[in-house]
Amino acid sequence: MKLRFEDMYSEKADPFIFEDEGRLYIYVTGHLGVKAFSGDDLFGLFEDEGIVFSMENRVEFWAPSVIRLGDTYYMYVSCNPLDEFEEYMLVAEAKSPLGPFTFKKQLYDRFSIDSHAVQNENGLFLFYAENNDEGERIGTRVFVDRLLSPDTPANLCRELIVPTIDEEIFKYKEGETRQWHTIEGPFYFKEGDYHYLMYSGGCYQNDTYHIGYAVAKTTESDLTNITFEKITGKDGVFNPVLFQTETEEGVGHHSVIKWKGEYYAIYHGRDRKEGAERIARICRLLVKDGTITAEEI
């Protein structure tokens, strides 16, 4: 099901949903900056709030996420200098969820994308994706780092989810001895004693692009100490939570919200027609005893 927006057919890739004081905000990837939408009802109309974060001489603002800490809102997002491909993670701050957000600090000096900042009783953590060219299945993988403050990473990054199946190959290249894989777009949440870490696998332009998950049952609250069991791709079995259907393709990169007691995934996908844009869609997630399944609405 497509979410309702004032401009239904403009691209809304990598949608991140955030609830604050009863209002819902969705932030999306943008070439010139991060665009935001807001609404009062998950199934109502989301208003276009325009670009809420941009930087001079920077482009390709990928996969923003927002967290509120006290009276300040922090946005984690990567972007490129003009005419370069770098995508380094940075943090910006504001006094409103609609900004304008102002640049505060670059977090890493290496390729780092797809943030999700999480706070619990043990502190502040950042889930994100970066590259690893070691091993047979090289590629982009999901990591976690502790944040000593909103703009200071401990830089003790721990790899959590690695590629295990061919469906996670980004683009197959004939003759290559090692294919590049992509595990990205992490989103973490906890339900009871279960910790869930969802992600996107593969390339958004390919038929195998999908959303999968890993899980851990533990009372541990230091998220850098948790070992997650990857369910999608376990023992080589391709069993994604979300995948292409007869009507939509390019299904991936999502965020999760618990709304009126039920879990929902907000993800992007394309209609099955030439030239279709990635737009924000929604499905219900059934979360129980360490398992996640998706249900159409």
Helices and strands as residue ranges (DSSP letters): E 4-5, E 16-20, E 23-28, E 34-39, E 45-53, E 58-69, E 72-81, E 88-94, E 102-106, E 113-120, E 123-132, E 139-149, E 152-153, E 158-161, G 166-168, E 181-191, E 194-201, E 210-217, E 229-230, G 234-236, E 248-259, E 262-271, E 279-288, E 291-295
